[in-house]
Amino acid sequence: MNDEDYRVSRYDGAVLLLPFGMRERARRLTRVDRQTAEEFRLRIGWPPTVMLPEGEISLGGGPVTRDDLSTVLEIATEASAHSSSQQIKRGFLTAKGGYRIGLGGSVFLLDGEVGGYGSFTSAAVRISREVIGAADPLMHGLTDGGFTSTLIIAPPGGGKTTLLRDIIRQLSDGGRDRPEMRVALADERGEIAAVTEGKPSMNVGKRTDILDSCPKARAVMMLLRSMSPQVIALDEITAPEDISSIQMARNCGVYILATAHASSLSDLLSRPLYRDLIQERIFDRFVIIEKADGKRTYRLERGDIK
């Protein structure tokens, strides 16, 4: 399957998560738009939309209903929402094949923690895609002198997960001028490796051990203790406990490969959580993903950032 066919096939897989009445409208998009579509948005009271690089466009038809959202959940959980309740409490659900569904609505609390949703008001069906070779332009720079801890920076939807996945694969498999490495992947949302029935749906390399559906901070500690990794990879550093677990791993001599939401380095440094992380010198290299004229480019920064 060539790249264009693959990208269309991933779109078509996401379409199957939509209510039946929306599917035909979603399939009317041009082949080019189906290749580049990033997600579907379903908001109660408004027609469904699809996110393209240039923005959201309506799929037309009637407004989304509560029954529509219930149908999406039923399809995604294969009619077993109870088995996915822990994921749903965290505001998302990862369906078979690695399609992540973000959820909006009204939550209720139990003992100060989110106990679940009383009702749903919106859903975002993310169309994840594997891009073998996405990291090719960066691998020499990332491994020159040996791989060291690296942070990938981009705004939401900037391609961080796609790049992260391919770096993991290339570190794990090694190459002509670099050795294979043991990589441990903390895949909290199940969308990096997309493990289904015990087998990754996405290629993350032959020397990669995966722990999914576990909060990142706990997963890092579990992998550190049980899998003797050389590299621990995780998506989206978001909480102080993530920082603590990363610091522990670095103190044990393990390299970190991670991502963070930011539009630029200055944006990253303006946030206390990330500023403290950088001042701790946890990361030796930074990859900044930038977008111009609809295309993503990668910029590699080395050394201290102040």
C-alpha positions in Angstrom: 0.0 0.0 0.0 1.5 3.4 -1.0 1.4 6.4 1.3 -1.7 8.0 -0.3 -3.7 4.8 0.0 -2.6 4.3 3.6 -3.7 7.8 4.6 -7.1 7.4 2.9 -7.5 4.0 4.6 -6.9 5.5 8.0 -9.5 8.2 7.3 -12.0 5.5 6.2 -11.3 3.6 9.4 -12.2 6.7 11.4 -15.4 7.1 9.4 -16.6 3.7 10.7 -16.6 5.2 14.2 -19.3 7.7 13.2 -23.0 7.1 13.4 -24.3 5.5 10.2 -26.1 8.6 9.0 -22.9 10.6 9.0 -20.7 8.2 7.2 -21.9 8.8 3.7 -21.4 12.5 4.1 -17.9 12.0 5.4 -17.0 9.8 2.4 -18.0 12.6 0.0 -14.7 14.5 0.7 -12.2 14.5 -2.1 -9.4 12.0 -2.0 -6.9 14.8 -1.2 -9.0 16.0 1.8 -9.4 12.4 3.0 -5.6 12.1 2.9 -5.0 15.2 5.0 -8.0 15.2 7.4 -7.0 15.3 11.0 -10.1 14.7 13.0 -13.9 14.7 13.1 -15.7 17.0 15.5 -19.2 16.2 16.8 -20.9 18.9 19.0 -24.5 18.5 20.1 -26.8 21.0 18.3 -24.4 21.6 15.4 -23.6 19.7 12.2 -20.5 17.5 12.4 -17.3 18.9 11.0 -14.0 17.6 9.8 -10.7 19.2 10.6 -8.4 19.9 7.6 -5.0 21.7 7.6 -6.8 24.9 6.6 -9.5 24.6 9.3 -12.8 22.9 10.2 -15.4 22.4 7.5 -19.0 21.2 7.9 -20.0 17.7 6.8 -23.6 19.1 6.4 -26.8 17.3 7.5 -28.7 17.8 10.7 -27.2 18.7 14.0 -25.4 16.2 16.2 -27.7 14.6 18.9 -27.0 12.8 22.2 -27.9 9.6 20.5 -25.1 10.2 18.0 -22.5 10.6 20.7 -23.8 7.5 22.5 -23.5 5.6 19.2 -19.9 6.7 18.8 -19.1 5.4 22.3 -20.9 2.2 21.6 -18.9 1.6 18.4 -15.6 2.6 19.9 -16.0 0.4 23.0 -17.5 -2.5 21.1 -20.7 -2.1 23.2 -18.7 -2.4 26.5 -18.3 1.1 27.9 -17.8 -0.3 31.3 -14.5 -1.9 30.3 -13.2 1.5 29.1 -14.5 3.5 32.1 -11.1 4.4 33.4 -10.0 5.9 30.1 -13.3 7.8 29.8 -12.8 9.3 33.3 -9.6 10.9 31.9 -11.6 12.5 29.1 -10.7 10.3 26.2 -11.1 6.9 24.7 -8.8 5.0 22.4 -10.6 2.8 19.9 -9.3 -0.3 18.1 -6.6 0.7 15.6 -5.4 3.7 17.7 -8.1 6.2 17.0 -8.3 8.5 20.0 -11.7 10.0 20.9 -11.7 13.1 23.1 -14.8 13.8 25.1 -16.6 16.9 26.3 -19.5 17.0 28.7 -20.6 17.2 32.4 -18.5 15.2 34.9 -19.3 14.3 38.4 -16.9 14.0 41.3 -16.3 11.2 43.8 -14.1 12.1 46.8 -12.7 15.0 44.9 -11.8 12.9 41.8 -13.6 12.6 38.5 -16.0 9.7 38.8 -17.3 9.8 35.3 -19.6 11.7 32.9 -23.2 12.5 33.7 -23.7 13.4 30.0 -21.6 14.0 26.9 -21.8 17.1 24.7 -19.0 16.7 22.2 -16.5 14.3 20.8 -13.3 14.7 18.7 -12.3 11.6 16.7 -8.6 11.9 16.0 -7.4 10.3 12.8 -3.9 9.0 13.8 -1.5 8.0 11.1 1.9 6.2 11.1 4.5 7.9 8.9 7.5 5.5 8.5 10.6 7.7 8.0 9.1 10.9 9.4 12.2 11.2 11.6 14.8 10.6 8.9 15.9 14.2 8.6 16.6 14.3 12.4 18.2 10.9 13.2 21.8 11.9 12.5 21.5 15.0 14.7 19.7 13.1 17.4 22.2 10.3 17.6 25.5 12.0 16.7 27.7 11.1 19.6 25.0 8.9 21.0 21.3 9.5 21.7 20.6 11.7 24.7 17.4 13.0 26.3 15.2 14.8 23.8 12.1 17.0 24.0 9.8 17.5 21.0 7.9 20.8 21.0 4.9 21.8 19.0 1.3 23.1 19.4 -1.7 20.7 19.6 -2.1 19.0 16.2 1.5 19.8 15.3 2.6 16.3 14.6 4.4 15.5 17.8 3.0 12.0 18.2 3.8 11.0 14.7 7.4 12.1 15.0 7.8 10.6 18.4 6.5 7.2 17.2 9.1 7.1 14.3 12.0 8.2 16.6 11.1 5.4 18.9 11.0 2.9 16.0 14.4 4.0 14.7 16.1 4.0 18.1 14.6 0.6 18.8 15.6 -1.0 15.5 19.0 0.7 15.2 20.6 1.5 11.9 23.8 1.2 9.8 25.6 3.8 12.0 23.8 3.4 15.3 23.1 0.5 17.7 19.7 -0.9 18.7 18.4 0.5 22.0 16.0 -0.9 24.5 13.1 1.6 24.5 10.2 1.5 27.1 7.1 3.3 25.9 4.6 4.8 28.4 1.6 4.9 26.1 -1.0 6.3 28.4 -3.7 7.0 25.8 -2.9 3.9 23.7 -2.4 5.9 20.5 1.4 5.7 20.0 1.6 1.9 19.6 -2.2 1.3 19.4 -1.9 -2.1 21.0 -4.9 -4.3 20.0 -5.3 -7.9 21.4 -1.7 -7.7 22.6 -0.1 -6.6 19.3 0.9 -3.1 18.4 -1.0 -1.7 15.4 1.7 0.8 14.8 5.4 0.0 14.3 7.4 1.1 17.3 10.4 -1.2 16.8 11.5 -4.6 17.7 13.3 -3.6 21.0 10.4 -1.6 22.4 8.4 -2.6 25.5 5.0 -1.0 25.9 2.9 -0.2 28.9 -0.4 1.4 27.9 -3.6 2.8 29.5 -1.5 3.7 32.6 -0.9 7.2 33.9 2.4 8.4 32.6 4.1 9.0 36.0 3.2 5.5 37.2 4.1 3.9 33.9 7.6 5.5 33.9 8.3 4.1 37.4 7.0 0.7 36.5 9.0 0.5 33.3 12.1 1.8 35.1 11.9 -1.0 37.7 10.8 -3.9 35.5 12.2 -3.5 31.9 15.8 -2.0 32.4 15.3 0.4 29.5 18.0 2.6 28.0 15.3 5.1 26.8 11.9 5.8 28.2 9.5 7.5 25.8 6.2 9.3 26.7 3.8 11.7 25.0 2.8 15.1 26.5 4.4 16.1 29.7 1.5 17.8 31.5 1.8 17.4 35.3 4.3 17.8 38.2 4.2 14.1 38.8 5.3 13.5 35.3 8.4 15.7 36.0 9.2 13.8 39.2 9.1 10.4 37.5 11.3 11.8 34.6 13.8 13.1 37.1 14.0 9.7 38.8 14.6 8.0 35.5 17.4 10.4 34.6 19.0 9.9 38.0 19.1 6.2 37.2 20.9 6.9 33.9 17.9 6.4 31.6 17.4 8.8 28.7 14.0 10.4 28.1 12.2 11.0 24.8 9.1 13.1 25.4 6.8 15.8 23.9 5.3 19.0 25.2 2.6 21.4 24.0 4.1 24.8 23.1 4.1 27.1 20.0 7.8 28.0 20.5 10.7 27.8 22.9 9.7 31.1 24.4 6.2 29.9 24.9 7.6 26.8 26.6 9.9 28.8 28.9 7.0 31.1 30.0 5.4 28.2 31.8 6.7 27.4 35.3 6.3 23.6 34.9 8.4 23.4 31.8 10.8 26.2 32.8 11.8 24.2 35.9 12.2 21.1 33.8 14.6 22.8 31.5 16.5 24.4 34.2 17.1 21.0 35.7 18.8 20.2 32.4 16.8 17.0 32.0 17.0 17.4 28.2 20.1 17.8 26.0 18.3 18.3 22.7 15.1 20.0 21.6 13.1 19.4 18.4 10.8 22.3 17.4 8.1 21.4 14.9 7.1 24.4 12.8 4.6 24.7 10.0 4.7 26.9 6.9 2.6 26.7 3.8 0.9 23.6 5.1 4.1 21.7 5.5 5.9 20.7 8.8 9.6 21.3 9.3 11.9 20.3 12.1 14.5 22.4 13.9 17.0 20.8 16.2 18.4 22.8 19.1 21.2 21.5 21.3 22.6 22.4 24.7 21.3 24.8 27.3 18.2 26.9 26.6 17.8 29.9 28.9 
